[in-house]
Structure formats: C-alpha cells, structure tokens
C-alpha cells in the first residue's frame, strides 16, 4: 500500500504538513479532499503543485 504525506503552502507562509498516511485524494475543481488510513477526512481549497510517488509526497498550493 502506498501512503503519502500531504504538505500545504499558503501565500506568504511556510509549507506545513496537512495530513500524513493519506490513502486517497479526491479533486473537484479547487476543492481537494484527502483521507488517511483510519478514515480521517480533510478538505482544503487549492491546487496540486507536486506529486512525488517515489517519495510519497504530495504538495498543495492552498488558497484558504
């Protein structure tokens, strides 16, 4: 099973860890919904900027 750590960055702020052990990401327009392996859900508004499958890292440019 491949799990990812998702990092978010807002303008003028440092990148922060949003959620780890993410098993599913759904994208609907600018709404990104993530689920971890225990079913915790997190929603953010933004856009994917990087998906690094080899290192299990996802980066999002957040707008909220």
mmCIF file of the N, C-alpha and C atoms, coordinates in Angstrom:
data_MODEL
# 
_entry.id   MODEL 
# 
loop_
_atom_site.group_PDB 
_atom_site.id 
_atom_site.type_symbol 
_atom_site.label_atom_id 
_atom_site.label_alt_id 
_atom_site.label_comp_id 
_atom_site.label_asym_id 
_atom_site.label_entity_id 
_atom_site.label_seq_id 
_atom_site.pdbx_PDB_ins_code 
_atom_site.Cartn_x 
_atom_site.Cartn_y 
_atom_site.Cartn_z 
_atom_site.occupancy 
_atom_site.B_iso_or_equiv 
_atom_site.pdbx_formal_charge 
_atom_site.auth_seq_id 
_atom_site.auth_comp_id 
_atom_site.auth_asym_id 
_atom_site.auth_atom_id 
_atom_site.pdbx_PDB_model_num 
ATOM 1   N N  . UNK A 1 1  ? 0.851   -1.172 0.000  1.00 0.00 ? 1  UNK A N  1 
ATOM 2   C CA . UNK A 1 1  ? 0.000   0.000  0.000  1.00 0.00 ? 1  UNK A CA 1 
ATOM 3   C C  . UNK A 1 1  ? 0.895   1.234  0.000  1.00 0.00 ? 1  UNK A C  1 
ATOM 4   N N  . UNK A 1 2  ? 0.576   2.195  -0.851 1.00 0.00 ? 2  UNK A N  1 
ATOM 5   C CA . UNK A 1 2  ? 1.320   3.448  -0.905 1.00 0.00 ? 2  UNK A CA 1 
ATOM 6   C C  . UNK A 1 2  ? 0.551   4.528  -0.163 1.00 0.00 ? 2  UNK A C  1 
ATOM 7   N N  . UNK A 1 3  ? 1.207   5.116  0.814  1.00 0.00 ? 3  UNK A N  1 
ATOM 8   C CA . UNK A 1 3  ? 0.612   6.200  1.582  1.00 0.00 ? 3  UNK A CA 1 
ATOM 9   C C  . UNK A 1 3  ? 1.469   7.439  1.381  1.00 0.00 ? 3  UNK A C  1 
ATOM 10  N N  . UNK A 1 4  ? 0.855   8.608  1.492  1.00 0.00 ? 4  UNK A N  1 
ATOM 11  C CA . UNK A 1 4  ? 1.582   9.847  1.235  1.00 0.00 ? 4  UNK A CA 1 
ATOM 12  C C  . UNK A 1 4  ? 1.437   10.827 2.386  1.00 0.00 ? 4  UNK A C  1 
ATOM 13  N N  . UNK A 1 5  ? 2.414   11.696 2.477  1.00 0.00 ? 5  UNK A N  1 
ATOM 14  C CA . UNK A 1 5  ? 2.329   12.859 3.353  1.00 0.00 ? 5  UNK A CA 1 
ATOM 15  C C  . UNK A 1 5  ? 1.945   14.030 2.461  1.00 0.00 ? 5  UNK A C  1 
ATOM 16  N N  . UNK A 1 6  ? 0.951   14.807 2.895  1.00 0.00 ? 6  UNK A N  1 
ATOM 17  C CA . UNK A 1 6  ? 0.479   15.941 2.102  1.00 0.00 ? 6  UNK A CA 1 
ATOM 18  C C  . UNK A 1 6  ? 0.883   17.233 2.807  1.00 0.00 ? 6  UNK A C  1 
ATOM 19  N N  . UNK A 1 7  ? 1.564   18.098 2.049  1.00 0.00 ? 7  UNK A N  1 
ATOM 20  C CA . UNK A 1 7  ? 2.021   19.381 2.556  1.00 0.00 ? 7  UNK A CA 1 
ATOM 21  C C  . UNK A 1 7  ? 1.263   20.496 1.848  1.00 0.00 ? 7  UNK A C  1 
ATOM 22  N N  . UNK A 1 8  ? 0.958   21.544 2.592  1.00 0.00 ? 8  UNK A N  1 
ATOM 23  C CA . UNK A 1 8  ? 0.274   22.689 2.019  1.00 0.00 ? 8  UNK A CA 1 
ATOM 24  C C  . UNK A 1 8  ? 1.072   23.957 2.226  1.00 0.00 ? 8  UNK A C  1 
ATOM 25  N N  . UNK A 1 9  ? 0.897   24.889 1.292  1.00 0.00 ? 9  UNK A N  1 
ATOM 26  C CA . UNK A 1 9  ? 1.574   26.176 1.405  1.00 0.00 ? 9  UNK A CA 1 
ATOM 27  C C  . UNK A 1 9  ? 0.611   27.271 0.998  1.00 0.00 ? 9  UNK A C  1 
ATOM 28  N N  . UNK A 1 10 ? 0.424   28.220 1.914  1.00 0.00 ? 10 UNK A N  1 
ATOM 29  C CA . UNK A 1 10 ? -0.370  29.413 1.620  1.00 0.00 ? 10 UNK A CA 1 
ATOM 30  C C  . UNK A 1 10 ? 0.593   30.526 1.210  1.00 0.00 ? 10 UNK A C  1 
ATOM 31  N N  . UNK A 1 11 ? 0.101   31.491 0.437  1.00 0.00 ? 11 UNK A N  1 
ATOM 32  C CA . UNK A 1 11 ? 0.964   32.616 0.064  1.00 0.00 ? 11 UNK A CA 1 
ATOM 33  C C  . UNK A 1 11 ? 1.534   33.288 1.312  1.00 0.00 ? 11 UNK A C  1 
ATOM 34  N N  . UNK A 1 12 ? 2.789   33.638 1.255  1.00 0.00 ? 12 UNK A N  1 
ATOM 35  C CA . UNK A 1 12 ? 3.474   34.351 2.345  1.00 0.00 ? 12 UNK A CA 1 
ATOM 36  C C  . UNK A 1 12 ? 3.662   33.517 3.611  1.00 0.00 ? 12 UNK A C  1 
ATOM 37  N N  . UNK A 1 13 ? 3.453   32.198 3.540  1.00 0.00 ? 13 UNK A N  1 
ATOM 38  C CA . UNK A 1 13 ? 3.635   31.333 4.711  1.00 0.00 ? 13 UNK A CA 1 
ATOM 39  C C  . UNK A 1 13 ? 4.549   30.170 4.349  1.00 0.00 ? 13 UNK A C  1 
ATOM 40  N N  . UNK A 1 14 ? 5.098   29.535 5.373  1.00 0.00 ? 14 UNK A N  1 
ATOM 41  C CA . UNK A 1 14 ? 5.928   28.355 5.168  1.00 0.00 ? 14 UNK A CA 1 
ATOM 42  C C  . UNK A 1 14 ? 5.057   27.133 4.873  1.00 0.00 ? 14 UNK A C  1 
ATOM 43  N N  . UNK A 1 15 ? 5.646   26.167 4.217  1.00 0.00 ? 15 UNK A N  1 
ATOM 44  C CA . UNK A 1 15 ? 4.969   24.905 3.932  1.00 0.00 ? 15 UNK A CA 1 
ATOM 45  C C  . UNK A 1 15 ? 4.763   24.133 5.238  1.00 0.00 ? 15 UNK A C  1 
ATOM 46  N N  . UNK A 1 16 ? 3.569   23.540 5.397  1.00 0.00 ? 16 UNK A N  1 
ATOM 47  C CA . UNK A 1 16 ? 3.266   22.778 6.611  1.00 0.00 ? 16 UNK A CA 1 
ATOM 48  C C  . UNK A 1 16 ? 2.672   21.424 6.241  1.00 0.00 ? 16 UNK A C  1 
ATOM 49  N N  . UNK A 1 17 ? 2.859   20.461 7.127  1.00 0.00 ? 17 UNK A N  1 
ATOM 50  C CA . UNK A 1 17 ? 2.263   19.141 6.945  1.00 0.00 ? 17 UNK A CA 1 
ATOM 51  C C  . UNK A 1 17 ? 0.774   19.248 7.222  1.00 0.00 ? 17 UNK A C  1 
ATOM 52  N N  . UNK A 1 18 ? -0.055  18.854 6.257  1.00 0.00 ? 18 UNK A N  1 
ATOM 53  C CA . UNK A 1 18 ? -1.503  18.886 6.424  1.00 0.00 ? 18 UNK A CA 1 
ATOM 54  C C  . UNK A 1 18 ? -2.031  17.566 6.966  1.00 0.00 ? 18 UNK A C  1 
ATOM 55  N N  . UNK A 1 19 ? -1.577  16.466 6.380  1.00 0.00 ? 19 UNK A N  1 
ATOM 56  C CA . UNK A 1 19 ? -2.084  15.145 6.768  1.00 0.00 ? 19 UNK A CA 1 
ATOM 57  C C  . UNK A 1 19 ? -1.069  14.100 6.330  1.00 0.00 ? 19 UNK A C  1 
ATOM 58  N N  . UNK A 1 20 ? -0.832  13.102 7.182  1.00 0.00 ? 20 UNK A N  1 
ATOM 59  C CA . UNK A 1 20 ? 0.073   12.029 6.789  1.00 0.00 ? 20 UNK A CA 1 
ATOM 60  C C  . UNK A 1 20 ? -0.690  10.720 6.692  1.00 0.00 ? 20 UNK A C  1 
ATOM 61  N N  . UNK A 1 21 ? -0.060  9.721  6.122  1.00 0.00 ? 21 UNK A N  1 
ATOM 62  C CA . UNK A 1 21 ? -0.677  8.414  5.865  1.00 0.00 ? 21 UNK A CA 1 
ATOM 63  C C  . UNK A 1 21 ? -1.940  8.543  5.008  1.00 0.00 ? 21 UNK A C  1 
ATOM 64  N N  . UNK A 1 22 ? -1.879  9.429  4.014  1.00 0.00 ? 22 UNK A N  1 
ATOM 65  C CA . UNK A 1 22 ? -3.009  9.665  3.117  1.00 0.00 ? 22 UNK A CA 1 
ATOM 66  C C  . UNK A 1 22 ? -3.099  8.522  2.116  1.00 0.00 ? 22 UNK A C  1 
ATOM 67  N N  . UNK A 1 23 ? -4.293  7.945  2.046  1.00 0.00 ? 23 UNK A N  1 
ATOM 68  C CA . UNK A 1 23 ? -4.503  6.819  1.141  1.00 0.00 ? 23 UNK A CA 1 
ATOM 69  C C  . UNK A 1 23 ? -5.366  7.183  -0.065 1.00 0.00 ? 23 UNK A C  1 
ATOM 70  N N  . UNK A 1 24 ? -6.087  8.326  0.022  1.00 0.00 ? 24 UNK A N  1 
ATOM 71  C CA . UNK A 1 24 ? -6.988  8.695  -1.071 1.00 0.00 ? 24 UNK A CA 1 
ATOM 72  C C  . UNK A 1 24 ? -7.091  10.208 -1.151 1.00 0.00 ? 24 UNK A C  1 
ATOM 73  N N  . UNK A 1 25 ? -7.048  10.734 -2.388 1.00 0.00 ? 25 UNK A N  1 
ATOM 74  C CA . UNK A 1 25 ? -7.220  12.162 -2.631 1.00 0.00 ? 25 UNK A CA 1 
ATOM 75  C C  . UNK A 1 25 ? -8.240  12.323 -3.747 1.00 0.00 ? 25 UNK A C  1 
ATOM 76  N N  . UNK A 1 26 ? -9.257  13.123 -3.486 1.00 0.00 ? 26 UNK A N  1 
ATOM 77  C CA . UNK A 1 26 ? -10.279 13.436 -4.488 1.00 0.00 ? 26 UNK A CA 1 
ATOM 78  C C  . UNK A 1 26 ? -10.183 14.924 -4.815 1.00 0.00 ? 26 UNK A C  1 
ATOM 79  N N  . UNK A 1 27 ? -10.315 15.253 -6.104 1.00 0.00 ? 27 UNK A N  1 
ATOM 80  C CA . UNK A 1 27 ? -10.229 16.640 -6.530 1.00 0.00 ? 27 UNK A CA 1 
ATOM 81  C C  . UNK A 1 27 ? -11.490 16.981 -7.310 1.00 0.00 ? 27 UNK A C  1 
ATOM 82  N N  . UNK A 1 28 ? -12.145 18.067 -6.898 1.00 0.00 ? 28 UNK A N  1 
ATOM 83  C CA . UNK A 1 28 ? -13.342 18.567 -7.575 1.00 0.00 ? 28 UNK A CA 1 
ATOM 84  C C  . UNK A 1 28 ? -13.161 20.064 -7.751 1.00 0.00 ? 28 UNK A C  1 
ATOM 85  N N  . UNK A 1 29 ? -12.696 20.458 -8.926 1.00 0.00 ? 29 UNK A N  1 
ATOM 86  C CA . UNK A 1 29 ? -12.377 21.866 -9.151 1.00 0.00 ? 29 UNK A CA 1 
ATOM 87  C C  . UNK A 1 29 ? -11.204 22.263 -8.276 1.00 0.00 ? 29 UNK A C  1 
ATOM 88  N N  . UNK A 1 30 ? -11.424 23.255 -7.389 1.00 0.00 ? 30 UNK A N  1 
ATOM 89  C CA . UNK A 1 30 ? -10.348 23.663 -6.487 1.00 0.00 ? 30 UNK A CA 1 
ATOM 90  C C  . UNK A 1 30 ? -10.524 23.090 -5.082 1.00 0.00 ? 30 UNK A C  1 
ATOM 91  N N  . UNK A 1 31 ? -11.483 22.180 -4.919 1.00 0.00 ? 31 UNK A N  1 
ATOM 92  C CA . UNK A 1 31 ? -11.707 21.523 -3.629 1.00 0.00 ? 31 UNK A CA 1 
ATOM 93  C C  . UNK A 1 31 ? -10.964 20.187 -3.602 1.00 0.00 ? 31 UNK A C  1 
ATOM 94  N N  . UNK A 1 32 ? -10.048 20.032 -2.648 1.00 0.00 ? 32 UNK A N  1 
ATOM 95  C CA . UNK A 1 32 ? -9.255  18.813 -2.519 1.00 0.00 ? 32 UNK A CA 1 
ATOM 96  C C  . UNK A 1 32 ? -9.646  18.133 -1.211 1.00 0.00 ? 32 UNK A C  1 
ATOM 97  N N  . UNK A 1 33 ? -10.092 16.879 -1.309 1.00 0.00 ? 33 UNK A N  1 
ATOM 98  C CA . UNK A 1 33 ? -10.478 16.102 -0.139 1.00 0.00 ? 33 UNK A CA 1 
ATOM 99  C C  . UNK A 1 33 ? -9.509  14.944 0.005  1.00 0.00 ? 33 UNK A C  1 
ATOM 100 N N  . UNK A 1 34 ? -8.934  14.830 1.212  1.00 0.00 ? 34 UNK A N  1 
ATOM 101 C CA . UNK A 1 34 ? -7.949  13.785 1.486  1.00 0.00 ? 34 UNK A CA 1 
ATOM 102 C C  . UNK A 1 34 ? -8.460  12.889 2.600  1.00 0.00 ? 34 UNK A C  1 
ATOM 103 N N  . UNK A 1 35 ? -8.109  11.611 2.529  1.00 0.00 ? 35 UNK A N  1 
ATOM 104 C CA . UNK A 1 35 ? -8.476  10.638 3.555  1.00 0.00 ? 35 UNK A CA 1 
ATOM 105 C C  . UNK A 1 35 ? -7.222  9.884  3.974  1.00 0.00 ? 35 UNK A C  1 
ATOM 106 N N  . UNK A 1 36 ? -7.045  9.720  5.292  1.00 0.00 ? 36 UNK A N  1 
ATOM 107 C CA . UNK A 1 36 ? -5.911  8.921  5.746  1.00 0.00 ? 36 UNK A CA 1 
ATOM 108 C C  . UNK A 1 36 ? -6.360  7.475  5.982  1.00 0.00 ? 36 UNK A C  1 
ATOM 109 N N  . UNK A 1 37 ? -5.442  6.619  6.422  1.00 0.00 ? 37 UNK A N  1 
ATOM 110 C CA . UNK A 1 37 ? -5.739  5.189  6.517  1.00 0.00 ? 37 UNK A CA 1 
ATOM 111 C C  . UNK A 1 37 ? -6.754  4.846  7.604  1.00 0.00 ? 37 UNK A C  1 
ATOM 112 N N  . UNK A 1 38 ? -7.010  5.760  8.541  1.00 0.00 ? 38 UNK A N  1 
ATOM 113 C CA . UNK A 1 38 ? -8.038  5.477  9.554  1.00 0.00 ? 38 UNK A CA 1 
ATOM 114 C C  . UNK A 1 38 ? -9.352  6.182  9.242  1.00 0.00 ? 38 UNK A C  1 
ATOM 115 N N  . UNK A 1 39 ? -9.429  6.813  8.061  1.00 0.00 ? 39 UNK A N  1 
ATOM 116 C CA . UNK A 1 39 ? -10.678 7.416  7.622  1.00 0.00 ? 39 UNK A CA 1 
ATOM 117 C C  . UNK A 1 39 ? -10.847 8.880  7.954  1.00 0.00 ? 39 UNK A C  1 
ATOM 118 N N  . UNK A 1 40 ? -9.829  9.503  8.570  1.00 0.00 ? 40 UNK A N  1 
ATOM 119 C CA . UNK A 1 40 ? -9.917  10.935 8.846  1.00 0.00 ? 40 UNK A CA 1 
ATOM 120 C C  . UNK A 1 40 ? -9.969  11.688 7.524  1.00 0.00 ? 40 UNK A C  1 
ATOM 121 N N  . UNK A 1 41 ? -10.866 12.658 7.440  1.00 0.00 ? 41 UNK A N  1 
ATOM 122 C CA . UNK A 1 41 ? -11.046 13.433 6.219  1.00 0.00 ? 41 UNK A CA 1 
ATOM 123 C C  . UNK A 1 41 ? -10.566 14.856 6.437  1.00 0.00 ? 41 UNK A C  1 
ATOM 124 N N  . UNK A 1 42 ? -9.921  15.419 5.424  1.00 0.00 ? 42 UNK A N  1 
ATOM 125 C CA . UNK A 1 42 ? -9.511  16.822 5.462  1.00 0.00 ? 42 UNK A CA 1 
ATOM 126 C C  . UNK A 1 42 ? -9.807  17.435 4.108  1.00 0.00 ? 42 UNK A C  1 
ATOM 127 N N  . UNK A 1 43 ? -10.415 18.623 4.121  1.00 0.00 ? 43 UNK A N  1 
ATOM 128 C CA . UNK A 1 43 ? -10.709 19.341 2.882  1.00 0.00 ? 43 UNK A CA 1 
ATOM 129 C C  . UNK A 1 43 ? -9.961  20.653 2.875  1.00 0.00 ? 43 UNK A C  1 
ATOM 130 N N  . UNK A 1 44 ? -9.383  20.972 1.718  1.00 0.00 ? 44 UNK A N  1 
ATOM 131 C CA . UNK A 1 44 ? -8.724  22.255 1.521  1.00 0.00 ? 44 UNK A CA 1 
ATOM 132 C C  . UNK A 1 44 ? -9.099  22.789 0.140  1.00 0.00 ? 44 UNK A C  1 
ATOM 133 N N  . UNK A 1 45 ? -8.986  24.077 0.007  1.00 0.00 ? 45 UNK A N  1 
ATOM 134 C CA . UNK A 1 45 ? -9.196  24.714 -1.281 1.00 0.00 ? 45 UNK A CA 1 
ATOM 135 C C  . UNK A 1 45 ? -7.827  25.082 -1.829 1.00 0.00 ? 45 UNK A C  1 
ATOM 136 N N  . UNK A 1 46 ? -7.569  24.686 -3.058 1.00 0.00 ? 46 UNK A N  1 
ATOM 137 C CA . UNK A 1 46 ? -6.276  24.981 -3.649 1.00 0.00 ? 46 UNK A CA 1 
ATOM 138 C C  . UNK A 1 46 ? -6.033  24.173 -4.909 1.00 0.00 ? 46 UNK A C  1 
ATOM 139 N N  . UNK A 1 47 ? -4.754  23.941 -5.196 1.00 0.00 ? 47 UNK A N  1 
ATOM 140 C CA . UNK A 1 47 ? -4.367  23.207 -6.399 1.00 0.00 ? 47 UNK A CA 1 
ATOM 141 C C  . UNK A 1 47 ? -3.140  22.357 -6.098 1.00 0.00 ? 47 UNK A C  1 
ATOM 142 N N  . UNK A 1 48 ? -3.090  21.176 -6.692 1.00 0.00 ? 48 UNK A N  1 
ATOM 143 C CA . UNK A 1 48 ? -1.900  20.328 -6.572 1.00 0.00 ? 48 UNK A CA 1 
ATOM 144 C C  . UNK A 1 48 ? -0.745  20.996 -7.299 1.00 0.00 ? 48 UNK A C  1 
ATOM 145 N N  . UNK A 1 49 ? 0.417   21.008 -6.670 1.00 0.00 ? 49 UNK A N  1 
ATOM 146 C CA . UNK A 1 49 ? 1.601   21.560 -7.323 1.00 0.00 ? 49 UNK A CA 1 
ATOM 147 C C  . UNK A 1 49 ? 2.660   20.495 -7.571 1.00 0.00 ? 49 UNK A C  1 
ATOM 148 N N  . UNK A 1 50 ? 2.605   19.399 -6.788 1.00 0.00 ? 50 UNK A N  1 
ATOM 149 C CA . UNK A 1 50 ? 3.592   18.338 -6.973 1.00 0.00 ? 50 UNK A CA 1 
ATOM 150 C C  . UNK A 1 50 ? 3.052   17.027 -6.419 1.00 0.00 ? 50 UNK A C  1 
ATOM 151 N N  . UNK A 1 51 ? 3.292   15.954 -7.158 1.00 0.00 ? 51 UNK A N  1 
ATOM 152 C CA . UNK A 1 51 ? 3.003   14.600 -6.683 1.00 0.00 ? 51 UNK A CA 1 
ATOM 153 C C  . UNK A 1 51 ? 4.259   13.782 -6.936 1.00 0.00 ? 51 UNK A C  1 
ATOM 154 N N  . UNK A 1 52 ? 4.944   13.420 -5.851 1.00 0.00 ? 52 UNK A N  1 
ATOM 155 C CA . UNK A 1 52 ? 6.186   12.662 -5.924 1.00 0.00 ? 52 UNK A CA 1 
ATOM 156 C C  . UNK A 1 52 ? 5.899   11.251 -5.411 1.00 0.00 ? 52 UNK A C  1 
ATOM 157 N N  . UNK A 1 53 ? 5.575   10.346 -6.314 1.00 0.00 ? 53 UNK A N  1 
ATOM 158 C CA . UNK A 1 53 ? 5.187   8.993  -5.935 1.00 0.00 ? 53 UNK A CA 1 
ATOM 159 C C  . UNK A 1 53 ? 6.368   8.195  -5.390 1.00 0.00 ? 53 UNK A C  1 
ATOM 160 N N  . UNK A 1 54 ? 7.564   8.463  -5.859 1.00 0.00 ? 54 UNK A N  1 
ATOM 161 C CA . UNK A 1 54 ? 8.733   7.731  -5.385 1.00 0.00 ? 54 UNK A CA 1 
ATOM 162 C C  . UNK A 1 54 ? 9.016   8.020  -3.911 1.00 0.00 ? 54 UNK A C  1 
ATOM 163 N N  . UNK A 1 55 ? 8.708   9.232  -3.470 1.00 0.00 ? 55 UNK A N  1 
ATOM 164 C CA . UNK A 1 55 ? 8.964   9.622  -2.083 1.00 0.00 ? 55 UNK A CA 1 
ATOM 165 C C  . UNK A 1 55 ? 7.690   9.804  -1.266 1.00 0.00 ? 55 UNK A C  1 
ATOM 166 N N  . UNK A 1 56 ? 6.554   9.468  -1.847 1.00 0.00 ? 56 UNK A N  1 
ATOM 167 C CA . UNK A 1 56 ? 5.251   9.533  -1.160 1.00 0.00 ? 56 UNK A CA 1 
ATOM 168 C C  . UNK A 1 56 ? 4.949   10.927 -0.611 1.00 0.00 ? 56 UNK A C  1 
ATOM 169 N N  . UNK A 1 57 ? 5.154   11.945 -1.445 1.00 0.00 ? 57 UNK A N  1 
ATOM 170 C CA . UNK A 1 57 ? 4.900   13.326 -1.051 1.00 0.00 ? 57 UNK A CA 1 
ATOM 171 C C  . UNK A 1 57 ? 3.957   13.967 -2.044 1.00 0.00 ? 57 UNK A C  1 
ATOM 172 N N  . UNK A 1 58 ? 2.957   14.686 -1.517 1.00 0.00 ? 58 UNK A N  1 
ATOM 173 C CA . UNK A 1 58 ? 2.032   15.477 -2.314 1.00 0.00 ? 58 UNK A CA 1 
ATOM 174 C C  . UNK A 1 58 ? 2.092   16.905 -1.791 1.00 0.00 ? 58 UNK A C  1 
ATOM 175 N N  . UNK A 1 59 ? 2.153   17.886 -2.705 1.00 0.00 ? 59 UNK A N  1 
ATOM 176 C CA . UNK A 1 59 ? 2.185   19.283 -2.298 1.00 0.00 ? 59 UNK A CA 1 
ATOM 177 C C  . UNK A 1 59 ? 1.000   20.030 -2.906 1.00 0.00 ? 59 UNK A C  1 
ATOM 178 N N  . UNK A 1 60 ? 0.419   20.904 -2.090 1.00 0.00 ? 60 UNK A N  1 
ATOM 179 C CA . UNK A 1 60 ? -0.759  21.666 -2.493 1.00 0.00 ? 60 UNK A CA 1 
ATOM 180 C C  . UNK A 1 60 ? -0.496  23.157 -2.261 1.00 0.00 ? 60 UNK A C  1 
ATOM 181 N N  . UNK A 1 61 ? -0.880  23.984 -3.225 1.00 0.00 ? 61 UNK A N  1 
ATOM 182 C CA . UNK A 1 61 ? -0.900  25.433 -3.024 1.00 0.00 ? 61 UNK A CA 1 
ATOM 183 C C  . UNK A 1 61 ? -2.291  25.764 -2.491 1.00 0.00 ? 61 UNK A C  1 
ATOM 184 N N  . UNK A 1 62 ? -2.379  26.124 -1.235 1.00 0.00 ? 62 UNK A N  1 
ATOM 185 C CA . UNK A 1 62 ? -3.663  26.377 -0.575 1.00 0.00 ? 62 UNK A CA 1 
ATOM 186 C C  . UNK A 1 62 ? -4.115  27.811 -0.775 1.00 0.00 ? 62 UNK A C  1 
ATOM 187 N N  . UNK A 1 63 ? -5.431  27.980 -0.917 1.00 0.00 ? 63 UNK A N  1 
ATOM 188 C CA . UNK A 1 63 ? -5.987  29.325 -1.036 1.00 0.00 ? 63 UNK A CA 1 
ATOM 189 C C  . UNK A 1 63 ? -6.870  29.671 0.146  1.00 0.00 ? 63 UNK A C  1 
ATOM 190 N N  . UNK A 1 64 ? -7.111  28.713 1.048  1.00 0.00 ? 64 UNK A N  1 
ATOM 191 C CA . UNK A 1 64 ? -7.923  29.021 2.236  1.00 0.00 ? 64 UNK A CA 1 
ATOM 192 C C  . UNK A 1 64 ? -7.143  28.807 3.510  1.00 0.00 ? 64 UNK A C  1 
# 
